[in-house]
Amino acid sequence: MAPMTYSIVARCPDSGMLGIAIATCLPAAGRVARFLEPGVGVVASQAQILPAHGSRILDALREGASPDEALASSLALDPGAEHRQVGVVAADGRTAVHTGSLCIPHAGHATGDGYTAQANMMAAPGVPEAMAVAFEAGLGEPLAPRLLDALEAAEALGGDIRGRQSAAVHVQRADATGDLLVDVVVDARVDDDPEPLVPLRRLVDLARAYDEGSRAGDLVLAGDLVAADEHYRSAMAHSAGDPQVPFWHAVALAGAGADDEAAVAWAELSTRGRVEPWVELLDRMVAAGLVEERVRRGLVGG
């Protein structure tokens, strides 16, 4: 299998979420290089990828092995270990990492509190260290944008000597339910693009906007409009002009009887393209019994 080039695996110290970000000059990096299980750990396998490292290490972590023990036992079964790079972060934040002596230079890794960054076939030295600096600089921010910050730092030093083609960010919650619609916070992939980190940033921002918008909606239903407004403003700041956030927030506010606040959200919707499809959607929701007629009247009149 052709070499994958740089990645970071990490645990958020605030939320306990686990995540991975990877980029390379091959299509669909996010398809093959990641292994993540909430409550267990996350593994990146790259350079000459051996997917068995991901599954074996997660199995060992689940059975109580430390990251160092899990990595060592998996590498012991691999005759090509010196061609591999493997980064491991357990659910408790402990780490382990391996860069084989035969990985194509520039190759290396850097570790810190709850993360490992690893790179091979880089255009210049110092990439893992730059990734570490960028990741640590975002402490306190959500995990996904911090992971993407690390990828962008790698690219700023030249990234993969061959160029760039694909990238991915994947984050899951710590308190897994088994329902991927709930557990997966971000699953953003750009499989073939000459500058994959640019659209990937937009996808990560949109995922954050939808998550913040969902929190705002829940708070509206709970009657806490002040807290809802804080999350809604964050959602709007990251939504890149997407009309979904103001639409659903307006509907939630109108349904809760917060007519003035709903009017503000609806007015924002009108700045984000044609309103007619959203009015039609609202009509269909009323017809399906999902929204009360008074909500429609409050938002669009008639």
Buried (B, 14 or more C-beta within 10 A) or exposed (E): EEBBBBBBBBBBBEBBBBBBBBBBBBEBBBEBBBBBBBBBBBBBBBBBBBBEBBBBBBBBBBEEBBBBBBBBBBBEEBEEBBBBBBBBBBBEBBBBBBBBEBBBEBBBBBBBEBBBBBBBBBBEBBBBBBBBBBBBEBEEEBBBBBBBBBBBBBBEBBBBBBEBBBBBBBBBBBEBEEEEEEBBBBBBBBBEBEEBBEBBBBBBBBBBBBBBBBBBBBBBEEEBBEBBBBBBEBBBEBBBEBBBBBBBBBBBBBBBEBEEBBBBBBEBBEEBEEBEEBBEEBBEBBEEEEBEEEBBEBBBEE
